[in-house]
Amino acid sequence: MTDRPLAAADGPHTADPLLEIADVTMRFGGIVALEAVTFSVSQGRIVGLIGPNGAGKTTLFNCLSRLYRPMRGDIRLNGRSLNRCAPSDIAALGVGRTFQAPTLFASMSVLDNVKVGAHARGANTPLTDALSLPRMRREEHELEQIARATLTFVGLDQMAARPAANLSLGARKRVELARALAVQPSLLLLDEPAGGLNHTEVAELGALVRSIRDRLGITVLLVEHHMGLVMGLSDQVVVLNFGRVIADGPPDEVRSNPAVTEAYLGTRH
């Protein structure tokens, strides 16, 4: 456990690869979802992963989360292959994730929902919780501190006691983001966080994601259809189309790539 409620960046961003995706291939029957996908994400960067519907973006996130096991290729985090990791191992290895639709426990409070994320890095088990050992009580206190600090970071500390079922969509998305941050990840996977948000909420989300990188030192891989948000936030943009990488580079370079224009708009006749 860290001594700080919410880990902060300890130094300047480096260019060392945090995440390496090498030749990742995934098929569902005769459908090719991912074909030899290869790219890397450096530490301290915000990387946008974009592409038309059905391009393979969420499939790749599911491979990163170990919900799917690729047929071929390797995914490495800090040089360690994730191929043999179970989904339950991923949070402890330093990966946090949100989903397209917030997956909260509706009957639980906002604070308890976030504590679920913090518990992913704790040592407590149902047995030790039942025994209520002093060490476990101390850890529970530390995890609650982490959850409260994370809620403060995302601007929801005043809602800690409110049932999750009573929240707006924007607030639910922030609670899920807080839960992912409570894992204290080195890599944060955001799956369409702007979906359903209004213009003001999208702008606030962009500032929050940038703050996650700049203040907490967390690397972000972002799947999003809101091109203004992606291009404004990202240091690097990777484009998938029909499961293949068709562009990978700075936002301005990707924006002007003819293959990207064709993937989104089609060939002009």
C-alpha positions as CSV (number, residue, x, y, z in Angstrom):
1,M,0.0,0.0,0.0
2,T,1.2,3.5,-0.7
3,D,1.4,6.0,2.2
4,R,-0.4,8.6,0.0
5,P,-4.2,8.4,-0.3
6,L,-3.9,9.0,-4.0
7,A,-0.6,8.4,-5.7
8,A,0.8,11.5,-7.5
9,A,3.4,11.8,-10.2
10,D,6.9,11.4,-8.9
11,G,8.8,12.9,-11.7
12,P,8.9,13.9,-15.4
13,H,7.2,11.7,-18.0
14,T,9.5,9.3,-19.8
15,A,9.4,7.8,-23.2
16,D,9.9,4.2,-22.0
17,P,7.2,1.9,-23.3
18,L,4.7,1.1,-20.7
19,L,2.4,-1.0,-22.9
20,E,3.5,-3.0,-25.9
21,I,1.0,-4.7,-28.2
22,A,2.7,-7.1,-30.6
23,D,0.9,-8.9,-33.5
24,V,-2.3,-9.4,-31.6
25,T,-4.9,-11.3,-33.6
26,M,-8.4,-12.2,-32.5
27,R,-11.1,-14.0,-34.5
28,F,-14.7,-15.0,-33.7
29,G,-15.5,-17.8,-36.1
30,G,-14.9,-16.4,-39.5
31,I,-14.9,-12.8,-38.4
32,V,-11.5,-11.2,-38.0
33,A,-11.8,-8.8,-35.1
34,L,-8.1,-8.0,-34.8
35,E,-5.4,-8.8,-37.3
36,A,-1.7,-8.5,-36.3
37,V,-2.3,-5.3,-34.3
38,T,1.0,-3.8,-33.2
39,F,1.7,-0.5,-31.4
40,S,3.2,0.8,-28.2
41,V,2.2,3.3,-25.5
42,S,4.9,5.3,-23.8
43,Q,4.7,6.2,-20.1
44,G,3.1,9.5,-19.3
45,R,1.1,9.8,-22.5
46,I,-2.5,10.1,-23.5
47,V,-3.1,7.8,-26.5
48,G,-6.3,7.9,-28.5
49,L,-7.6,4.6,-30.1
50,I,-10.1,5.4,-32.8
51,G,-11.8,3.8,-35.7
52,P,-15.3,3.3,-37.3
53,N,-17.8,1.1,-35.5
54,G,-16.7,-2.5,-35.6
55,A,-13.1,-1.6,-36.1
56,G,-12.0,-3.8,-33.1
57,K,-11.4,-1.1,-30.4
58,T,-13.4,-2.7,-27.6
59,T,-12.2,-6.1,-28.6
60,L,-8.6,-4.9,-28.1
61,F,-9.6,-3.4,-24.7
62,N,-11.1,-6.8,-23.8
63,C,-7.8,-8.4,-24.7
64,L,-5.9,-5.9,-22.6
65,S,-8.3,-6.7,-19.7
66,R,-7.9,-10.4,-20.3
67,L,-11.6,-10.9,-20.8
68,Y,-10.5,-12.3,-24.2
69,R,-7.4,-14.3,-24.9
70,P,-5.8,-13.4,-28.3
71,M,-5.3,-16.3,-30.8
72,R,-1.8,-14.9,-31.6
73,G,0.5,-12.2,-30.4
74,D,1.6,-10.7,-27.1
75,I,0.6,-7.9,-24.8
76,R,3.3,-6.6,-22.4
77,L,3.0,-4.2,-19.5
78,N,6.3,-2.9,-18.2
79,G,7.9,-5.7,-20.2
80,R,5.8,-8.4,-18.6
81,S,3.7,-10.6,-20.8
82,L,0.0,-10.6,-19.8
83,N,-0.8,-13.8,-21.9
84,R,-1.1,-16.0,-18.9
85,C,-2.7,-13.5,-16.5
86,A,-6.3,-14.0,-15.4
87,P,-8.8,-11.1,-15.5
88,S,-8.6,-11.0,-11.7
89,D,-4.8,-10.3,-11.9
90,I,-5.1,-7.2,-14.0
91,A,-6.0,-4.6,-11.4
92,A,-3.1,-5.8,-9.1
93,L,-0.7,-5.4,-12.1
94,G,-1.7,-1.7,-12.4
95,V,-4.5,-1.6,-15.0
96,G,-7.7,0.3,-14.4
97,R,-10.6,0.3,-16.8
98,T,-14.0,2.0,-17.4
99,F,-16.7,0.6,-19.7
100,Q,-19.0,2.2,-22.4
101,A,-22.0,1.9,-20.0
102,P,-21.2,2.6,-16.3
103,T,-21.3,-0.7,-14.4
104,L,-22.0,0.4,-10.9
105,F,-23.7,-1.3,-8.0
106,A,-26.9,0.7,-7.9
107,S,-27.9,-0.1,-4.3
108,M,-24.5,0.8,-2.9
109,S,-23.3,4.2,-2.0
110,V,-21.0,6.2,-4.2
111,L,-18.2,5.7,-1.7
112,D,-18.7,1.9,-1.5
113,N,-18.6,1.6,-5.3
114,V,-15.3,3.3,-5.4
115,K,-14.0,1.2,-2.5
116,V,-14.6,-1.8,-4.7
117,G,-11.7,-0.5,-6.9
118,A,-9.5,0.1,-3.9
119,H,-10.0,-3.4,-2.6
120,A,-8.6,-4.8,-5.9
121,R,-5.2,-3.7,-4.6
122,G,-5.7,-4.8,-1.0
123,A,-4.9,-8.0,0.8
124,N,-8.2,-8.6,2.6
125,T,-10.2,-11.7,1.9
126,P,-13.7,-12.7,3.1
127,L,-12.1,-14.8,5.9
128,T,-9.9,-12.0,7.2
129,D,-12.7,-9.5,6.9
130,A,-14.8,-11.8,9.1
131,L,-12.1,-12.2,11.7
132,S,-11.7,-8.4,11.8
133,L,-8.0,-8.6,12.6
134,P,-6.2,-5.3,13.5
135,R,-4.1,-5.4,10.3
136,M,-7.2,-5.8,8.2
137,R,-9.0,-3.0,10.0
138,R,-6.0,-0.7,9.3
139,E,-6.1,-1.7,5.6
140,E,-9.8,-1.1,5.4
141,H,-9.3,2.4,6.8
142,E,-6.5,3.0,4.3
143,L,-8.7,1.8,1.4
144,E,-11.5,4.2,2.5
145,Q,-9.0,7.1,2.5
146,I,-8.0,6.2,-1.0
147,A,-11.6,6.0,-2.1
148,R,-12.5,9.4,-0.5
149,A,-9.4,11.0,-2.0
150,T,-10.3,9.7,-5.4
151,L,-13.8,11.0,-5.1
152,T,-12.4,14.4,-4.2
153,F,-10.1,14.3,-7.3
154,V,-13.1,13.7,-9.6
155,G,-15.2,16.3,-7.9
156,L,-17.8,14.0,-6.2
157,D,-16.7,14.1,-2.6
158,Q,-20.1,15.7,-1.6
159,M,-21.9,12.7,-3.1
160,A,-20.1,10.0,-1.2
161,A,-23.1,8.8,0.8
162,R,-25.6,9.0,-2.1
163,P,-26.9,5.7,-3.6
164,A,-25.4,5.2,-7.1
165,A,-28.9,4.6,-8.5
166,N,-29.8,8.2,-7.9
167,L,-27.0,9.7,-10.0
168,S,-27.1,11.4,-13.5
169,L,-25.3,9.7,-16.3
170,G,-22.4,12.1,-16.1
171,A,-22.0,11.5,-12.4
172,R,-22.2,7.7,-12.8
173,K,-19.4,7.9,-15.4
174,R,-17.3,9.9,-12.9
175,V,-17.9,7.3,-10.2
176,E,-16.8,4.6,-12.5
177,L,-13.7,6.6,-13.4
178,A,-13.0,7.1,-9.6
179,R,-13.3,3.4,-9.1
180,A,-10.8,2.7,-11.8
181,L,-8.4,5.4,-10.3
182,A,-8.8,3.8,-6.8
183,V,-6.9,0.8,-8.2
184,Q,-4.0,3.2,-8.4
185,P,-3.1,2.1,-11.9
186,S,-0.1,2.9,-14.0
187,L,-2.4,2.4,-17.1
188,L,-6.0,3.6,-17.4
189,L,-8.2,2.3,-20.1
190,L,-11.2,4.6,-20.9
191,D,-13.9,3.1,-23.1
192,E,-16.0,5.9,-24.7
193,P,-16.1,8.0,-21.5
194,A,-17.8,10.9,-23.4
195,G,-20.7,8.9,-24.7
196,G,-24.0,10.5,-23.8
197,L,-22.4,13.6,-22.2
198,N,-23.3,17.2,-23.2
199,H,-20.8,19.8,-24.5
200,T,-20.0,21.2,-21.0
201,E,-19.5,17.7,-19.5
202,V,-17.2,16.7,-22.4
203,A,-15.1,19.7,-21.8
204,E,-14.9,18.9,-18.1
205,L,-14.0,15.3,-18.9
206,G,-11.2,16.5,-21.1
207,A,-9.7,18.6,-18.3
208,L,-10.1,15.7,-15.9
209,V,-8.3,13.2,-18.2
210,R,-5.5,15.6,-18.7
211,S,-5.2,16.1,-15.0
212,I,-5.1,12.3,-14.4
213,R,-2.0,12.3,-16.7
214,D,-0.4,15.5,-15.5
215,R,-1.1,15.3,-11.7
216,L,-1.2,11.6,-11.1
217,G,1.3,10.4,-13.7
218,I,-1.1,7.8,-15.1
219,T,-0.8,6.8,-18.7
220,V,-4.2,6.8,-20.5
221,L,-5.4,4.7,-23.5
222,L,-8.7,6.3,-24.7
223,V,-11.3,4.8,-27.0
224,E,-13.6,7.5,-28.1
225,H,-15.8,8.6,-31.0
226,H,-15.7,12.3,-30.0
227,M,-13.0,13.4,-32.4
228,G,-12.6,16.9,-30.9
229,L,-11.9,15.3,-27.5
230,V,-9.5,12.8,-28.9
231,M,-7.5,15.1,-31.1
232,G,-7.4,17.8,-28.4
233,L,-6.2,15.5,-25.6
234,S,-4.0,12.9,-27.3
235,D,-0.2,12.8,-27.7
236,Q,-0.6,9.9,-30.1
237,V,-3.5,8.5,-32.0
238,V,-3.8,4.9,-33.2
239,V,-6.5,4.2,-35.9
240,L,-8.1,0.7,-36.4
241,N,-10.1,-0.3,-39.4
242,F,-11.5,-3.8,-39.9
243,G,-9.2,-5.0,-37.1
244,R,-6.0,-3.6,-38.6
245,V,-3.8,-0.6,-37.6
246,I,-4.0,1.9,-40.5
247,A,-2.4,4.9,-38.8
248,D,-0.3,5.6,-35.7
249,G,1.2,9.0,-34.9
250,P,0.6,12.5,-33.7
251,P,-2.9,13.8,-34.0
252,D,-2.2,16.3,-36.9
253,E,-0.4,13.6,-38.9
254,V,-3.3,11.1,-38.3
255,R,-5.9,13.7,-39.1
256,S,-4.4,14.3,-42.6
257,N,-3.8,10.6,-43.4
258,P,-5.8,9.7,-46.5
259,A,-6.4,6.1,-45.3
260,V,-8.1,7.5,-42.1
261,T,-10.3,9.9,-44.2
262,E,-11.3,7.0,-46.4
263,A,-12.1,4.7,-43.4
264,Y,-14.4,7.3,-41.9
265,L,-15.9,8.9,-45.0
266,G,-15.5,6.2,-47.7
267,T,-13.9,6.5,-51.1
268,R,-15.2,9.5,-53.2
269,H,-16.7,8.4,-56.5
